[in-house]
Amino acid sequence: MRRLPLGARVVIGVALGAALGVAFGTRPWWFGHGNEDLGALGLLVIRLLKALATPLILVATAPTAPPAGATLDLLKNIAGYVPESVVEPLAKNNIISLVLLAILCGAALRLLKDRGSLGIAYIQPIVTTLFELLTTMLLWVAEAVPFAVLGIVAQVVGRAGLDVFRSLWLFLVVILAGLLIHSLVYYPLAAWFVGRKSPREYLGKGSDAVLTGLSTNSSLATVPVTLRCLRDLNVGAASARVSACIGTNLNNDGIILYEAMATVFLCQAFGYNLSIAHQLTIVLASVMAGVGIAGVPEAGLIVLPLVLSAAGLPEAAVAAAIPLIVPVDWIIARVRSGVNVLADMLVAIMLDRFERREPSEAVAATEPVAEG
C-alpha cells in the first residue's frame, strides 16, 4: 500500500483530534488520561523540532520564546538581536542573533577561501555533513507531527469547544478571508508570473510545508519540511536556505496582516474612528511587529497589544479586546503560520528565478551585436 504523504496524515490527525476534543472535552477517557495529556505529548514533539531547527539555521546560513521586552521601537529591537556572547544565541534560541553570527562566520570562511587558506578545504565537507545530519534528524521528528497534531487539537477543542465560534464568527470570517485571499490568490499569481511556478506546482508541491505550519503553529518548526518542499520545486539550495532559514523570522506576512486587520476590526467594534494617519500608524506598527517577533506559536497575539496601543486605544480597551479574541486565536494563529510558510517559499522561488536569470543576462551582454 502506497504510503500517505505527510500532508494527508496531518489532516487525518486534525480530524481525529477534533473528534476526540468534541467527544470527551477535558474528561479523562483512557486509564485516567485524556486530551490534556495528549496535548502535552504533542507539545514535546514541537519543542524537539524547534530545538533541532536552531542549529540547522546556523549551519544552513554559513526562538522558542520571543525577545524579552517586546517593543515596536526599531533601535530597541535591533539592540535585542545583538548578542553579548557567542553562545548566547544558541542558549536562548534567538534566531536573528544566530543568523548574524552565521553570516559573519560565512563571510570570514569565504575570505579565507579566496586567500587560499589550507584549512578551508576541510571545513566545507564538515559543514555540509552537519547540515545533512540535522536535516535527517528533523525529518525523522517530522514523521511524528501528525500524532502531535492529533494531541494538540484534541486538547484545544476539548478546552474551548466549538460553541465559541457562534459569538465570534464575524471576526473569524473577516480575518481568515483576508489571510486566505492573500495566500491563495496573490502568492500563487506572484509565483506564476515572477517565479515561473504554476499555482498547481507552487501549492501542490508545497502542501506538506503549509499543512505542517498549519498544524504545528510555528514556521520555525516547519523549516526542515519547507526546505524539502523547495527542493521538490527545483529551487536552488542557496535561495531555499536564505529564504526558509532567515525568512522564518523576518518574513512574517501572516503576522503583519493579522495585526493590521485585527486592530482595524477591534477599533471599529469599540467605536473608534480611524483617520488616515491612524491607519498608516497601524500599518507601520504591524510591520515592526512582524519583523520584531519570533516565529513561535501565538507570536501574533503576543504583540497585538502593542499595535492596539500604537493605534490610540486606551489601556482599558486593549485589556478588554485581548480576552475577547483569545478563544478563536488558536485557529487564526495556525493560518498565520501557514501564510508565513507560503511567504517563505515565494521569496525562495523569486530569489532562485533572479539568480538563474542573471548569468544568462551577463552572457548576453558580452555577445557582439549583429550589424546590418
Solvent accessible surface area in square Angstrom, and as a share of the most:
residue,aa,sasa,rsa
1,M,232,1.04
2,R,226,0.82
3,R,164,0.60
4,L,81,0.40
5,P,78,0.49
6,L,5,0.02
7,G,4,0.04
8,A,35,0.27
9,R,51,0.18
10,V,2,0.01
11,V,79,0.45
12,I,82,0.41
13,G,4,0.04
14,V,59,0.34
15,A,60,0.47
16,L,93,0.46
17,G,0,0.00
18,A,32,0.25
19,A,59,0.45
20,L,38,0.19
21,G,2,0.02
22,V,91,0.53
23,A,58,0.45
24,F,66,0.28
25,G,16,0.16
26,T,81,0.47
27,R,144,0.52
28,P,90,0.56
29,W,87,0.31
30,W,152,0.53
31,F,173,0.72
32,G,62,0.60
33,H,93,0.41
34,G,9,0.08
35,N,1,0.01
36,E,58,0.26
37,D,58,0.30
38,L,46,0.23
39,G,0,0.00
40,A,54,0.42
41,L,110,0.55
42,G,2,0.02
43,L,91,0.45
44,L,91,0.45
45,V,32,0.18
46,I,4,0.02
47,R,153,0.56
48,L,87,0.43
49,L,1,0.01
50,K,17,0.07
51,A,52,0.40
52,L,26,0.13
53,A,0,0.00
54,T,2,0.01
55,P,39,0.24
56,L,0,0.00
57,I,0,0.00
58,L,53,0.26
59,V,18,0.10
60,A,7,0.05
61,T,31,0.18
62,A,45,0.35
63,P,6,0.04
64,T,64,0.37
65,A,57,0.44
66,P,39,0.25
67,P,32,0.20
68,A,106,0.82
69,G,69,0.66
70,A,39,0.30
71,T,38,0.22
72,L,40,0.20
73,D,63,0.33
74,L,103,0.51
75,L,137,0.68
76,K,132,0.56
77,N,15,0.08
78,I,89,0.45
79,A,67,0.52
80,G,44,0.42
81,Y,22,0.08
82,V,92,0.53
83,P,34,0.21
84,E,167,0.75
85,S,53,0.34
86,V,111,0.64
87,V,105,0.60
88,E,39,0.18
89,P,1,0.00
90,L,84,0.42
91,A,86,0.67
92,K,132,0.56
93,N,20,0.10
94,N,26,0.14
95,I,0,0.00
96,I,18,0.09
97,S,2,0.02
98,L,2,0.01
99,V,7,0.04
100,L,73,0.36
101,L,43,0.21
102,A,0,0.00
103,I,85,0.43
104,L,121,0.60
105,C,65,0.39
106,G,19,0.18
107,A,60,0.47
108,A,52,0.40
109,L,42,0.21
110,R,172,0.63
111,L,91,0.45
112,L,70,0.35
113,K,119,0.51
114,D,110,0.57
115,R,171,0.62
116,G,52,0.50
117,S,47,0.30
118,L,157,0.78
119,G,37,0.35
120,I,18,0.09
121,A,76,0.59
122,Y,162,0.62
123,I,63,0.32
124,Q,111,0.50
125,P,74,0.47
126,I,102,0.52
127,V,36,0.21
128,T,61,0.35
129,T,84,0.49
130,L,78,0.39
131,F,25,0.10
132,E,102,0.46
133,L,95,0.47
134,L,21,0.11
135,T,20,0.12
136,T,59,0.34
137,M,65,0.29
138,L,0,0.00
139,L,41,0.20
140,W,178,0.62
141,V,22,0.13
142,A,2,0.02
143,E,56,0.25
144,A,35,0.27
145,V,0,0.00
146,P,9,0.06
147,F,154,0.64
148,A,2,0.02
149,V,0,0.00
150,L,34,0.17
151,G,1,0.01
152,I,10,0.05
153,V,11,0.06
154,A,0,0.00
155,Q,18,0.08
156,V,26,0.15
157,V,4,0.02
158,G,11,0.10
159,R,155,0.56
160,A,43,0.33
161,G,25,0.24
162,L,91,0.45
163,D,93,0.48
164,V,28,0.16
165,F,40,0.17
166,R,190,0.69
167,S,91,0.59
168,L,22,0.11
169,W,146,0.51
170,L,93,0.46
171,F,7,0.03
172,L,18,0.09
173,V,80,0.46
174,V,60,0.35
175,I,0,0.00
176,L,32,0.16
177,A,44,0.34
178,G,22,0.21
179,L,0,0.00
180,L,79,0.40
181,I,109,0.56
182,H,46,0.20
183,S,2,0.02
184,L,89,0.44
185,V,79,0.45
186,Y,117,0.45
187,Y,2,0.01
188,P,5,0.03
189,L,78,0.39
190,A,12,0.09
191,A,0,0.00
192,W,121,0.42
193,F,133,0.55
194,V,55,0.31
195,G,5,0.05
196,R,142,0.52
197,K,29,0.12
198,S,41,0.27
199,P,39,0.25
200,R,215,0.79
201,E,47,0.21
202,Y,0,0.00
203,L,56,0.28
204,G,44,0.43
205,K,88,0.37
206,G,0,0.00
207,S,43,0.28
208,D,21,0.11
209,A,0,0.00
210,V,24,0.14
211,L,44,0.22
212,T,1,0.00
213,G,0,0.00
214,L,53,0.27
215,S,5,0.03
216,T,4,0.03
217,N,7,0.03
218,S,1,0.01
219,S,5,0.03
220,L,0,0.00
221,A,1,0.00
222,T,0,0.00
223,V,2,0.01
224,P,1,0.00
225,V,1,0.00
226,T,5,0.03
227,L,14,0.07
228,R,54,0.20
229,C,2,0.01
230,L,0,0.00
231,R,141,0.51
232,D,69,0.36
233,L,0,0.00
234,N,100,0.51
235,V,11,0.06
236,G,22,0.22
237,A,65,0.51
238,A,62,0.48
239,S,5,0.03
240,A,6,0.05
241,R,63,0.23
242,V,75,0.43
243,S,3,0.02
244,A,1,0.01
245,C,1,0.00
246,I,30,0.15
247,G,10,0.10
248,T,1,0.00
249,N,3,0.02
250,L,77,0.38
251,N,29,0.15
252,N,0,0.00
253,D,34,0.18
254,G,0,0.00
255,I,6,0.03
256,I,41,0.21
257,L,45,0.23
258,Y,0,0.00
259,E,0,0.00
260,A,24,0.18
261,M,44,0.20
262,A,0,0.00
263,T,0,0.00
264,V,50,0.29
265,F,47,0.19
266,L,1,0.01
267,C,0,0.00
268,Q,122,0.54
269,A,70,0.54
270,F,79,0.33
271,G,60,0.58
272,Y,83,0.31
273,N,145,0.75
274,L,32,0.16
275,S,55,0.35
276,I,122,0.62
277,A,68,0.53
278,H,74,0.33
279,Q,77,0.34
280,L,106,0.53
281,T,53,0.31
282,I,1,0.01
283,V,76,0.44
284,L,123,0.61
285,A,7,0.06
286,S,1,0.00
287,V,61,0.35
288,M,40,0.18
289,A,2,0.02
290,G,0,0.00
291,V,54,0.31
292,G,10,0.09
293,I,1,0.00
294,A,2,0.01
295,G,5,0.04
296,V,11,0.06
297,P,42,0.27
298,E,58,0.26
299,A,3,0.02
300,G,0,0.00
301,L,29,0.15
302,I,71,0.36
303,V,5,0.03
304,L,0,0.00
305,P,40,0.25
306,L,56,0.28
307,V,0,0.00
308,L,0,0.00
309,S,60,0.39
310,A,39,0.30
311,A,4,0.03
312,G,52,0.50
313,L,11,0.05
314,P,65,0.41
315,E,152,0.68
316,A,80,0.62
317,A,12,0.09
318,V,14,0.08
319,A,68,0.52
320,A,54,0.42
321,A,0,0.00
322,I,32,0.16
323,P,86,0.54
324,L,89,0.44
325,I,2,0.01
326,V,70,0.40
327,P,44,0.28
328,V,0,0.00
329,D,3,0.01
330,W,38,0.13
331,I,51,0.26
332,I,0,0.00
333,A,1,0.01
334,R,28,0.10
335,V,23,0.13
336,R,6,0.02
337,S,8,0.05
338,G,2,0.02
339,V,3,0.02
340,N,7,0.03
341,V,2,0.01
342,L,6,0.03
343,A,2,0.02
344,D,5,0.03
345,M,0,0.00
346,L,10,0.05
347,V,55,0.32
348,A,0,0.00
349,I,2,0.01
350,M,46,0.20
351,L,73,0.36
352,D,8,0.04
353,R,69,0.25
354,F,83,0.34
355,E,87,0.39
356,R,142,0.52
357,R,98,0.36
358,E,108,0.48
359,P,78,0.49
360,S,65,0.42
361,E,90,0.40
362,A,58,0.45
363,V,88,0.50
364,A,63,0.48
365,A,87,0.67
366,T,110,0.64
367,E,103,0.46
368,P,130,0.82
369,V,136,0.78
370,A,97,0.75
371,E,174,0.78
372,G,128,1.23
